[in-house]
Amino acid sequence: MSTATATHRATPSSPVSLPKNKWARAGLAIFAVVLLLSILRTLSGANDMDSSGAISSALSLAVPIGLAALGGLWSERAGIVNIGLEGMMILGTWAAAFGTIKGGVVMGIIAGILGGMLGGALHALATVTFGVDHIVSGVAINIIGFGLAKYLAARIFPTMDGGGPTNSPPLDDPWSFSIPGISALKDIETKHWFFVSDVAGILGGLGTNLSVLTVLAIALVVGSIFVLWRTTFGLRLRSCGENPEAAETLGVNVILYKFVAVLISGGLAGLAGAFLAMVAGNGYVEGQTGGRGYIGLAAMIFGNWMPLGLAAGALLFGYTDAIQLRQGGPTLHALLLAVAVTMLLVGLWQLIRNKKMISGIVGLVIGGGLLYYYFTSDTVPSQFTSMTPYVTTLLVMAVASQRLRMPAADGQIYRKGQAH
């Protein structure tokens, strides 16, 4: 590939840039989702479907997944596959708990970020410096993160009052706040008016008892959009993931940018772990990440390696997880109708518009099966409710896989000077 071609692919006017109408499309999509939820709530009577409590829980569950996904985005935009997010999150949970106990909330947040960055540094050293296969290195980081956190917890926390070999003492809660006047929406929510009460419930859930880490996570998503797509630093970093040889011929220090990207990736995953220990829980508990690093990776892929897309994927998983933890069966049963109609429409789109016979038939079969189950049952059995977030992720990934475009050089081993 010529230098001119590589330069064109890396410029802000390329297809990977953020179009000006992206926010308008996002707004239209949000309106459609709220309208769909309102219709389903009215038809089914499942008023907890978009209540303020459900939305607040969904946001809390989505934040660590979104932060892990954002960490994966930074790494893979520079060309480094990072499946070690889970291990980096685990290191972040332990470090955040230890830092909070020793120095308070701010120290805990910083320690969580540094704990994740330790895993990021090891991954960068293996993949960028020594050229180890990215998947192998990521698996190793997950094992190291779990083992190191388990060892340190067993050695340190039992010596503290309230701690044990698998858990830390209770931690101080980070700062939280509610948007002034948001409580007035509660009265509108309880009226159960079509659409209006749904909007009130969603806004109430998003604006009540917000943790400072939640606000920070939202700021990091917006900040990543600006830095990666609107700055010279971001342009060079993305060029390392698209065509590192061309980037090097243009004077970009590819090795340095890849190393920095993986460090940032680890820091974001560590912050996700800090959220789990400090906000979602009341301290470090062994196994509390629960595979969220892998789900974050799936959310990043679902989002097509874009910040807004991965945020939507994280919210989807967080929402389905929150619903199954609250009322479970009845509310999930109502959501089956939405999933069934969506799969039928996707199947028709694949058959008629894209001329893809197999994926179209699969979509129609799944949609028809779900629609049949919806009309022949009253609830979702409790044995299956806990599976819902993971099944939803798989279904959405199957649909999203039709339009994915990963960075062109993602996962490739790169050696300094190989462009010459």
C-alpha positions as a Markdown table, in Angstrom:
| # | Residue | x | y | z |
|---|---|---|---|---|
| 1 | Met | 0.0 | 0.0 | 0.0 |
| 2 | Ser | 1.3 | 3.4 | -0.9 |
| 3 | Thr | 2.0 | 6.2 | 1.6 |
| 4 | Ala | -0.8 | 8.3 | 0.0 |
| 5 | Thr | -3.3 | 5.6 | 0.4 |
| 6 | Ala | -2.4 | 5.0 | 4.0 |
| 7 | Thr | -2.6 | 8.7 | 4.7 |
| 8 | His | -6.1 | 8.8 | 3.2 |
| 9 | Arg | -7.3 | 5.9 | 5.3 |
| 10 | Ala | -6.1 | 7.6 | 8.5 |
| 11 | Thr | -7.5 | 11.1 | 7.9 |
| 12 | Pro | -10.6 | 12.3 | 9.8 |
| 13 | Ser | -12.6 | 12.2 | 6.5 |
| 14 | Ser | -12.2 | 8.4 | 6.3 |
| 15 | Pro | -15.1 | 6.0 | 6.9 |
| 16 | Val | -13.8 | 5.3 | 10.5 |
| 17 | Ser | -14.4 | 8.9 | 11.5 |
| 18 | Leu | -17.5 | 10.0 | 13.5 |
| 19 | Pro | -20.0 | 11.6 | 11.1 |
| 20 | Lys | -21.8 | 14.8 | 12.1 |
| 21 | Asn | -25.2 | 13.1 | 11.9 |
| 22 | Lys | -24.1 | 10.3 | 14.3 |
| 23 | Trp | -25.7 | 12.1 | 17.2 |
| 24 | Ala | -28.9 | 12.6 | 15.4 |
| 25 | Arg | -29.1 | 8.9 | 14.6 |
| 26 | Ala | -28.3 | 8.1 | 18.2 |
| 27 | Gly | -31.1 | 10.3 | 19.3 |
| 28 | Leu | -33.6 | 8.7 | 16.9 |
| 29 | Ala | -32.5 | 5.2 | 18.1 |
| 30 | Ile | -33.1 | 6.2 | 21.7 |
| 31 | Phe | -36.5 | 7.6 | 20.8 |
| 32 | Ala | -37.4 | 4.3 | 19.1 |
| 33 | Val | -36.2 | 2.2 | 22.1 |
| 34 | Val | -38.2 | 4.3 | 24.6 |
| 35 | Leu | -41.3 | 4.0 | 22.3 |
| 36 | Leu | -40.9 | 0.3 | 22.1 |
| 37 | Leu | -40.5 | -0.1 | 25.8 |
| 38 | Ser | -43.6 | 2.0 | 26.4 |
| 39 | Ile | -45.7 | -0.1 | 24.0 |
| 40 | Leu | -44.5 | -3.3 | 25.6 |
| 41 | Arg | -45.1 | -2.0 | 29.1 |
| 42 | Thr | -48.6 | -0.9 | 28.2 |
| 43 | Leu | -49.5 | -4.3 | 26.5 |
| 44 | Ser | -48.0 | -6.5 | 29.2 |
| 45 | Gly | -48.5 | -4.5 | 32.3 |
| 46 | Ala | -44.9 | -5.1 | 33.3 |
| 47 | Asn | -44.4 | -1.6 | 34.8 |
| 48 | Asp | -40.9 | -2.4 | 36.1 |
| 49 | Met | -39.7 | -2.7 | 32.6 |
| 50 | Asp | -38.4 | 0.9 | 32.5 |
| 51 | Ser | -39.0 | 2.0 | 36.0 |
| 52 | Ser | -36.4 | 4.3 | 37.6 |
| 53 | Gly | -35.2 | 1.4 | 39.8 |
| 54 | Ala | -34.6 | -0.8 | 36.8 |
| 55 | Ile | -32.8 | 1.9 | 34.8 |
| 56 | Ser | -30.6 | 2.8 | 37.8 |
| 57 | Ser | -29.6 | -0.9 | 38.3 |
| 58 | Ala | -29.0 | -1.2 | 34.6 |
| 59 | Leu | -26.7 | 1.8 | 34.5 |
| 60 | Ser | -24.8 | 0.4 | 37.5 |
| 61 | Leu | -24.4 | -3.0 | 35.9 |
| 62 | Ala | -23.4 | -1.4 | 32.5 |
| 63 | Val | -20.6 | 0.8 | 33.8 |
| 64 | Pro | -17.9 | -1.8 | 34.5 |
| 65 | Ile | -18.7 | -3.6 | 31.2 |
| 66 | Gly | -18.5 | -0.3 | 29.3 |
| 67 | Leu | -15.2 | 0.6 | 30.9 |
| 68 | Ala | -13.7 | -2.8 | 30.0 |
| 69 | Ala | -15.1 | -2.4 | 26.5 |
| 70 | Leu | -13.5 | 1.1 | 26.2 |
| 71 | Gly | -10.2 | -0.4 | 27.4 |
| 72 | Gly | -10.4 | -3.0 | 24.6 |
| 73 | Leu | -11.2 | -0.3 | 22.1 |
| 74 | Trp | -8.1 | 1.7 | 22.9 |
| 75 | Ser | -5.9 | -1.3 | 22.6 |
| 76 | Glu | -7.4 | -2.7 | 19.4 |
| 77 | Arg | -7.5 | 0.6 | 17.7 |
| 78 | Ala | -3.7 | 0.5 | 18.0 |
| 79 | Gly | -3.7 | -3.0 | 16.7 |
| 80 | Ile | -3.3 | -5.0 | 19.9 |
| 81 | Val | -6.0 | -7.6 | 20.7 |
| 82 | Asn | -6.6 | -7.5 | 24.4 |
| 83 | Ile | -8.5 | -10.5 | 25.9 |
| 84 | Gly | -6.6 | -9.9 | 29.1 |
| 85 | Leu | -9.3 | -7.4 | 30.2 |
| 86 | Glu | -10.6 | -9.8 | 32.8 |
| 87 | Gly | -7.3 | -10.2 | 34.5 |
| 88 | Met | -6.7 | -6.4 | 34.5 |
| 89 | Met | -10.2 | -5.9 | 36.1 |
| 90 | Ile | -9.3 | -8.4 | 38.8 |
| 91 | Leu | -6.1 | -6.6 | 39.6 |
| 92 | Gly | -8.1 | -3.4 | 39.7 |
| 93 | Thr | -10.6 | -4.8 | 42.2 |
| 94 | Trp | -7.9 | -5.8 | 44.6 |
| 95 | Ala | -5.8 | -2.6 | 44.2 |
| 96 | Ala | -8.9 | -0.4 | 44.6 |
| 97 | Ala | -9.8 | -2.1 | 47.9 |
| 98 | Phe | -6.3 | -1.9 | 49.2 |
| 99 | Gly | -5.9 | 1.7 | 48.2 |
| 100 | Thr | -9.2 | 2.7 | 49.7 |
| 101 | Ile | -8.3 | 1.1 | 53.0 |
| 102 | Lys | -4.9 | 2.8 | 53.2 |
| 103 | Gly | -5.7 | 6.2 | 51.7 |
| 104 | Gly | -9.4 | 6.8 | 51.1 |
| 105 | Val | -11.6 | 6.9 | 48.1 |
| 106 | Val | -9.3 | 8.9 | 45.8 |
| 107 | Met | -6.4 | 6.7 | 46.5 |
| 108 | Gly | -8.6 | 3.7 | 45.9 |
| 109 | Ile | -9.6 | 5.0 | 42.4 |
| 110 | Ile | -6.0 | 5.7 | 41.5 |
| 111 | Ala | -4.8 | 2.4 | 42.9 |
| 112 | Gly | -7.5 | 0.5 | 40.8 |
| 113 | Ile | -6.3 | 2.3 | 37.7 |
| 114 | Leu | -2.6 | 1.5 | 38.4 |
| 115 | Gly | -3.5 | -2.2 | 39.2 |
| 116 | Gly | -5.1 | -2.5 | 35.7 |
| 117 | Met | -2.1 | -0.7 | 34.1 |
| 118 | Leu | 0.2 | -3.3 | 35.6 |
| 119 | Gly | -1.6 | -5.9 | 33.6 |
| 120 | Gly | -1.6 | -3.6 | 30.6 |
| 121 | Ala | 2.2 | -3.2 | 30.9 |
| 122 | Leu | 2.8 | -6.9 | 31.0 |
| 123 | His | 0.5 | -7.4 | 28.0 |
| 124 | Ala | 2.3 | -4.6 | 26.1 |
| 125 | Leu | 5.7 | -6.0 | 27.0 |
| 126 | Ala | 4.8 | -9.4 | 25.7 |
| 127 | Thr | 3.0 | -8.4 | 22.5 |
| 128 | Val | 4.7 | -5.1 | 21.5 |
| 129 | Thr | 8.2 | -5.7 | 22.7 |
| 130 | Phe | 8.7 | -9.5 | 22.4 |
| 131 | Gly | 6.1 | -10.2 | 19.7 |
| 132 | Val | 4.1 | -12.8 | 21.6 |
| 133 | Asp | 0.8 | -13.9 | 20.1 |
| 134 | His | -1.9 | -11.5 | 21.4 |
| 135 | Ile | -4.3 | -14.3 | 22.4 |
| 136 | Val | -1.7 | -16.3 | 24.3 |
| 137 | Ser | -0.5 | -13.2 | 26.2 |
| 138 | Gly | -4.1 | -12.2 | 27.0 |
| 139 | Val | -4.9 | -15.6 | 28.5 |
| 140 | Ala | -1.7 | -15.4 | 30.5 |
| 141 | Ile | -2.6 | -12.0 | 31.9 |
| 142 | Asn | -6.0 | -13.4 | 33.0 |
| 143 | Ile | -4.3 | -16.2 | 34.8 |
| 144 | Ile | -1.7 | -13.9 | 36.4 |
| 145 | Gly | -4.3 | -11.4 | 37.4 |
| 146 | Phe | -6.5 | -14.0 | 39.1 |
| 147 | Gly | -3.5 | -15.7 | 40.8 |
| 148 | Leu | -1.8 | -12.5 | 42.0 |
| 149 | Ala | -5.0 | -11.0 | 43.4 |
| 150 | Lys | -5.9 | -14.3 | 45.2 |
| 151 | Tyr | -2.4 | -14.5 | 46.7 |
| 152 | Leu | -2.3 | -10.9 | 47.9 |
| 153 | Ala | -5.8 | -11.0 | 49.3 |
| 154 | Ala | -5.0 | -14.2 | 51.3 |
| 155 | Arg | -1.8 | -12.6 | 52.7 |
| 156 | Ile | -3.0 | -9.1 | 53.5 |
| 157 | Phe | -6.7 | -8.9 | 54.1 |
| 158 | Pro | -6.9 | -11.4 | 56.9 |
| 159 | Thr | -4.7 | -9.2 | 59.0 |
| 160 | Met | -7.2 | -6.4 | 58.8 |
| 161 | Asp | -10.3 | -6.0 | 60.9 |
| 162 | Gly | -13.3 | -7.4 | 58.9 |
| 163 | Gly | -11.2 | -8.9 | 56.2 |
| 164 | Gly | -10.6 | -12.5 | 55.2 |
| 165 | Pro | -8.6 | -14.6 | 52.6 |
| 166 | Thr | -11.2 | -14.0 | 49.9 |
| 167 | Asn | -12.6 | -10.6 | 50.8 |
| 168 | Ser | -11.5 | -7.2 | 52.0 |
| 169 | Pro | -12.9 | -5.2 | 54.9 |
| 170 | Pro | -15.9 | -3.0 | 54.0 |
| 171 | Leu | -14.9 | 0.1 | 52.0 |
| 172 | Asp | -16.0 | 3.7 | 52.3 |
| 173 | Asp | -18.6 | 4.6 | 49.6 |
| 174 | Pro | -17.5 | 6.9 | 46.8 |
| 175 | Trp | -19.3 | 10.2 | 46.5 |
| 176 | Ser | -22.8 | 10.1 | 44.9 |
| 177 | Phe | -25.4 | 12.7 | 44.1 |
| 178 | Ser | -28.8 | 13.2 | 42.5 |
| 179 | Ile | -29.6 | 15.8 | 39.9 |
| 180 | Pro | -31.6 | 18.6 | 41.6 |
| 181 | Gly | -35.4 | 18.3 | 40.9 |
| 182 | Ile | -35.2 | 14.8 | 39.5 |
| 183 | Ser | -37.3 | 13.4 | 42.3 |
| 184 | Ala | -40.3 | 15.3 | 41.0 |
| 185 | Leu | -40.4 | 12.8 | 38.1 |
| 186 | Lys | -41.4 | 10.0 | 40.5 |
| 187 | Asp | -45.0 | 11.2 | 40.6 |
| 188 | Ile | -45.2 | 11.2 | 36.8 |
| 189 | Glu | -43.7 | 7.7 | 36.6 |
| 190 | Thr | -46.3 | 6.2 | 39.0 |
| 191 | Lys | -49.1 | 7.5 | 36.8 |
| 192 | His | -48.1 | 4.9 | 34.1 |
| 193 | Trp | -49.0 | 7.2 | 31.3 |
| 194 | Phe | -48.1 | 6.1 | 27.8 |
| 195 | Phe | -44.6 | 7.3 | 26.8 |
| 196 | Val | -44.6 | 10.2 | 29.3 |
| 197 | Ser | -44.2 | 8.0 | 32.4 |
| 198 | Asp | -41.6 | 5.9 | 30.6 |
| 199 | Val | -39.5 | 8.9 | 29.9 |
| 200 | Ala | -39.9 | 10.1 | 33.5 |
| 201 | Gly | -38.8 | 6.7 | 34.8 |
| 202 | Ile | -35.8 | 6.5 | 32.5 |
| 203 | Leu | -34.7 | 10.1 | 33.4 |
| 204 | Gly | -35.3 | 9.4 | 37.1 |
| 205 | Gly | -33.1 | 6.3 | 37.0 |
| 206 | Leu | -30.3 | 8.0 | 35.1 |
| 207 | Gly | -30.3 | 11.1 | 37.4 |
| 208 | Thr | -30.7 | 9.5 | 40.9 |
| 209 | Asn | -27.9 | 8.4 | 43.2 |
| 210 | Leu | -25.2 | 8.8 | 40.6 |
| 211 | Ser | -21.7 | 7.7 | 41.7 |
| 212 | Val | -18.8 | 9.9 | 40.8 |
| 213 | Leu | -17.3 | 6.8 | 39.0 |
| 214 | Thr | -20.4 | 6.6 | 36.8 |
| 215 | Val | -20.0 | 10.2 | 35.7 |
| 216 | Leu | -16.3 | 9.6 | 35.1 |
| 217 | Ala | -17.1 | 6.6 | 32.9 |
| 218 | Ile | -19.5 | 8.7 | 30.8 |
| 219 | Ala | -16.9 | 11.4 | 30.5 |
| 220 | Leu | -14.3 | 8.8 | 29.4 |
| 221 | Val | -16.6 | 7.6 | 26.6 |
| 222 | Val | -17.1 | 11.2 | 25.3 |
| 223 | Gly | -13.4 | 12.0 | 25.8 |
| 224 | Ser | -12.3 | 8.9 | 23.9 |
| 225 | Ile | -14.5 | 10.0 | 20.9 |
| 226 | Phe | -12.7 | 13.4 | 20.9 |
| 227 | Val | -9.2 | 12.1 | 21.5 |
| 228 | Leu | -9.3 | 9.2 | 19.0 |
| 229 | Trp | -11.1 | 11.0 | 16.2 |
| 230 | Arg | -10.4 | 14.7 | 16.7 |
| 231 | Thr | -6.7 | 14.9 | 17.7 |
| 232 | Thr | -3.4 | 14.3 | 16.1 |
| 233 | Phe | -2.5 | 11.8 | 18.8 |
| 234 | Gly | -5.7 | 9.8 | 18.1 |
| 235 | Leu | -5.1 | 9.9 | 14.3 |
| 236 | Arg | -1.6 | 8.5 | 14.8 |
| 237 | Leu | -2.8 | 5.8 | 17.2 |
| 238 | Arg | -5.5 | 4.6 | 14.9 |
| 239 | Ser | -3.1 | 4.5 | 12.0 |
| 240 | Cys | -1.0 | 2.0 | 14.0 |
| 241 | Gly | -4.0 | -0.3 | 14.0 |
| 242 | Glu | -4.8 | 0.2 | 10.4 |
| 243 | Asn | -1.4 | 0.2 | 8.7 |
| 244 | Pro | 1.6 | 0.4 | 11.0 |
| 245 | Glu | 4.1 | 0.1 | 8.1 |
| 246 | Ala | 2.7 | 3.2 | 6.4 |
| 247 | Ala | 2.5 | 5.0 | 9.8 |
| 248 | Glu | 6.1 | 4.3 | 10.4 |
| 249 | Thr | 7.2 | 5.7 | 7.0 |
| 250 | Leu | 5.3 | 8.9 | 8.0 |
| 251 | Gly | 7.4 | 9.2 | 11.2 |
| 252 | Val | 5.0 | 7.7 | 13.7 |
| 253 | Asn | 6.7 | 5.8 | 16.6 |
| 254 | Val | 4.5 | 2.8 | 16.2 |
| 255 | Ile | 6.0 | 0.8 | 19.1 |
| 256 | Leu | 5.5 | 3.8 | 21.5 |
| 257 | Tyr | 1.9 | 4.4 | 20.4 |
| 258 | Lys | 1.0 | 0.7 | 20.8 |
| 259 | Phe | 2.6 | 0.6 | 24.3 |
| 260 | Val | 0.7 | 3.7 | 25.4 |
| 261 | Ala | -2.6 | 2.4 | 24.0 |
| 262 | Val | -2.3 | -0.9 | 25.9 |
| 263 | Leu | -1.4 | 1.0 | 29.1 |
| 264 | Ile | -4.5 | 3.1 | 28.7 |
| 265 | Ser | -6.5 | 0.0 | 28.0 |
| 266 | Gly | -5.3 | -1.6 | 31.3 |
| 267 | Gly | -6.0 | 1.6 | 33.2 |
| 268 | Leu | -9.6 | 1.6 | 32.0 |
| 269 | Ala | -10.1 | -2.1 | 32.8 |
| 270 | Gly | -8.6 | -1.4 | 36.3 |
| 271 | Leu | -11.1 | 1.4 | 36.8 |
| 272 | Ala | -13.8 | -1.0 | 35.9 |
| 273 | Gly | -12.5 | -3.3 | 38.6 |
| 274 | Ala | -12.5 | -0.3 | 41.0 |
| 275 | Phe | -16.1 | 0.3 | 40.3 |
| 276 | Leu | -17.0 | -3.3 | 41.1 |
| 277 | Ala | -15.2 | -3.1 | 44.4 |
| 278 | Met | -16.2 | 0.4 | 45.5 |
| 279 | Val | -19.7 | 1.0 | 44.0 |
| 280 | Ala | -21.3 | -2.2 | 42.9 |
| 281 | Gly | -20.0 | -4.0 | 46.0 |
| 282 | Asn | -18.7 | -3.1 | 49.4 |
| 283 | Gly | -15.2 | -4.2 | 48.9 |
| 284 | Tyr | -13.0 | -6.8 | 47.2 |
| 285 | Val | -14.5 | -10.3 | 46.9 |
| 286 | Glu | -12.8 | -13.1 | 45.1 |
| 287 | Gly | -14.5 | -13.8 | 41.7 |
| 288 | Gln | -16.6 | -10.6 | 41.7 |
| 289 | Thr | -15.6 | -9.7 | 38.1 |
| 290 | Gly | -17.8 | -12.7 | 37.0 |
| 291 | Gly | -16.5 | -12.7 | 33.4 |
| 292 | Arg | -17.3 | -9.0 | 32.8 |
| 293 | Gly | -14.0 | -8.5 | 31.0 |
| 294 | Tyr | -15.1 | -11.0 | 28.3 |
| 295 | Ile | -18.5 | -9.4 | 28.1 |
| 296 | Gly | -16.8 | -6.0 | 27.7 |
| 297 | Leu | -14.9 | -7.5 | 24.8 |
| 298 | Ala | -18.1 | -8.7 | 23.2 |
| 299 | Ala | -19.7 | -5.2 | 23.8 |
| 300 | Met | -16.7 | -3.6 | 22.0 |
| 301 | Ile | -17.2 | -6.0 | 19.0 |
| 302 | Phe | -20.9 | -5.4 | 19.0 |
| 303 | Gly | -20.2 | -1.6 | 18.9 |
| 304 | Asn | -18.0 | -2.1 | 15.8 |
| 305 | Trp | -14.9 | -0.7 | 17.6 |
| 306 | Met | -16.7 | 2.6 | 18.2 |
| 307 | Pro | -17.3 | 4.3 | 21.6 |
| 308 | Leu | -21.0 | 5.0 | 21.2 |
| 309 | Gly | -21.6 | 1.5 | 19.9 |
| 310 | Leu | -19.8 | -0.2 | 22.8 |
| 311 | Ala | -21.7 | 2.0 | 25.2 |
| 312 | Ala | -24.9 | 0.7 | 23.7 |
| 313 | Gly | -23.7 | -2.9 | 24.0 |
| 314 | Ala | -22.8 | -2.4 | 27.6 |
| 315 | Leu | -26.2 | -0.8 | 28.4 |
| 316 | Leu | -28.0 | -3.7 | 26.6 |
| 317 | Phe | -26.2 | -6.3 | 28.8 |
| 318 | Gly | -26.7 | -4.2 | 31.9 |
| 319 | Tyr | -30.4 | -3.7 | 31.2 |
| 320 | Thr | -31.1 | -7.4 | 30.6 |
| 321 | Asp | -29.1 | -8.3 | 33.7 |
| 322 | Ala | -31.0 | -5.8 | 35.8 |
| 323 | Ile | -34.3 | -7.0 | 34.6 |
| 324 | Gln | -33.6 | -10.6 | 35.5 |
| 325 | Leu | -32.3 | -9.6 | 38.9 |
| 326 | Arg | -35.5 | -7.7 | 39.7 |
| 327 | Gln | -38.8 | -9.2 | 38.6 |
| 328 | Gly | -37.2 | -11.8 | 36.3 |
| 329 | Gly | -39.8 | -14.0 | 34.6 |
| 330 | Pro | -42.8 | -11.7 | 33.9 |
| 331 | Thr | -40.7 | -8.7 | 32.6 |
| 332 | Leu | -38.4 | -10.9 | 30.5 |
| 333 | His | -41.5 | -12.6 | 29.0 |
| 334 | Ala | -42.7 | -9.1 | 27.9 |
| 335 | Leu | -39.3 | -8.4 | 26.3 |
| 336 | Leu | -39.6 | -11.7 | 24.3 |
| 337 | Leu | -42.1 | -10.0 | 22.0 |
| 338 | Ala | -39.6 | -7.2 | 21.2 |
| 339 | Val | -36.8 | -9.7 | 20.6 |
| 340 | Ala | -39.1 | -11.9 | 18.4 |
| 341 | Val | -40.3 | -9.0 | 16.2 |
| 342 | Thr | -36.7 | -7.7 | 15.9 |
| 343 | Met | -35.4 | -11.1 | 14.7 |
| 344 | Leu | -38.3 | -11.5 | 12.2 |
| 345 | Leu | -37.5 | -8.0 | 10.8 |
| 346 | Val | -33.8 | -8.8 | 10.6 |
| 347 | Gly | -34.5 | -12.1 | 8.9 |
| 348 | Leu | -36.6 | -10.4 | 6.3 |
| 349 | Trp | -34.0 | -7.7 | 5.8 |
| 350 | Gln | -31.3 | -10.3 | 5.2 |
| 351 | Leu | -33.4 | -12.2 | 2.7 |
| 352 | Ile | -34.9 | -9.3 | 0.7 |
| 353 | Arg | -32.3 | -6.5 | 1.0 |
| 354 | Asn | -28.9 | -8.3 | 1.5 |
| 355 | Lys | -29.9 | -11.6 | -0.4 |
| 356 | Lys | -28.4 | -13.7 | 2.4 |
| 357 | Met | -30.4 | -16.9 | 2.5 |
| 358 | Ile | -28.9 | -18.7 | 5.5 |
| 359 | Ser | -28.8 | -15.7 | 7.9 |
| 360 | Gly | -32.3 | -14.6 | 6.8 |
| 361 | Ile | -33.8 | -18.1 | 7.4 |
| 362 | Val | -32.1 | -18.4 | 10.8 |
| 363 | Gly | -33.5 | -15.0 | 11.8 |
| 364 | Leu | -37.0 | -15.9 | 10.7 |
| 365 | Val | -36.8 | -19.3 | 12.5 |
| 366 | Ile | -35.6 | -17.8 | 15.8 |
| 367 | Gly | -38.1 | -15.0 | 15.6 |
| 368 | Gly | -41.0 | -17.3 | 14.9 |
| 369 | Gly | -39.9 | -19.7 | 17.7 |
| 370 | Leu | -39.8 | -16.8 | 20.2 |
| 371 | Leu | -43.1 | -15.5 | 19.0 |
| 372 | Tyr | -44.7 | -18.9 | 19.5 |
| 373 | Tyr | -43.3 | -19.2 | 22.9 |
| 374 | Tyr | -44.5 | -15.8 | 23.9 |
| 375 | Phe | -48.1 | -16.5 | 23.0 |
| 376 | Thr | -48.1 | -20.0 | 24.5 |
| 377 | Ser | -46.6 | -19.1 | 27.9 |
| 378 | Asp | -47.1 | -16.5 | 30.7 |
| 379 | Thr | -43.6 | -16.2 | 32.1 |
| 380 | Val | -40.0 | -17.2 | 31.7 |
| 381 | Pro | -39.0 | -20.1 | 34.0 |
| 382 | Ser | -36.6 | -19.0 | 36.8 |
| 383 | Gln | -34.1 | -21.6 | 35.6 |
| 384 | Phe | -33.5 | -19.6 | 32.5 |
| 385 | Thr | -33.7 | -16.0 | 33.7 |
| 386 | Ser | -30.1 | -15.9 | 34.7 |
| 387 | Met | -29.1 | -16.9 | 31.2 |
| 388 | Thr | -30.9 | -14.0 | 29.6 |
| 389 | Pro | -28.0 | -11.4 | 29.5 |
| 390 | Tyr | -25.7 | -13.9 | 27.9 |
| 391 | Val | -28.2 | -15.3 | 25.4 |
| 392 | Thr | -29.1 | -11.7 | 24.5 |
| 393 | Thr | -25.5 | -10.9 | 23.9 |
| 394 | Leu | -25.1 | -13.9 | 21.6 |
| 395 | Leu | -28.2 | -13.0 | 19.6 |
| 396 | Val | -27.2 | -9.4 | 19.2 |
| 397 | Met | -23.6 | -10.4 | 18.2 |
| 398 | Ala | -25.1 | -12.7 | 15.6 |
| 399 | Val | -27.0 | -9.8 | 14.1 |
| 400 | Ala | -24.2 | -7.3 | 14.5 |
| 401 | Ser | -21.7 | -9.6 | 12.8 |
| 402 | Gln | -23.2 | -8.6 | 9.4 |
| 403 | Arg | -21.6 | -5.1 | 9.6 |
| 404 | Leu | -18.4 | -5.4 | 11.6 |
| 405 | Arg | -15.1 | -3.9 | 10.5 |
| 406 | Met | -12.2 | -4.4 | 12.8 |
| 407 | Pro | -9.0 | -2.3 | 12.5 |
| 408 | Ala | -7.1 | -3.8 | 9.5 |
| 409 | Ala | -3.9 | -4.6 | 11.4 |
| 410 | Asp | -5.6 | -5.7 | 14.6 |
| 411 | Gly | -3.8 | -8.7 | 16.1 |
| 412 | Gln | -0.8 | -8.6 | 13.8 |
| 413 | Ile | 2.7 | -8.9 | 15.1 |
| 414 | Tyr | 4.7 | -5.8 | 14.3 |
| 415 | Arg | 8.4 | -5.3 | 14.5 |
| 416 | Lys | 10.1 | -1.9 | 14.5 |
| 417 | Gly | 11.6 | -1.1 | 11.1 |
| 418 | Gln | 9.7 | -3.8 | 9.1 |
| 419 | Ala | 8.3 | -1.1 | 6.8 |
| 420 | His | 11.9 | -0.4 | 5.5 |
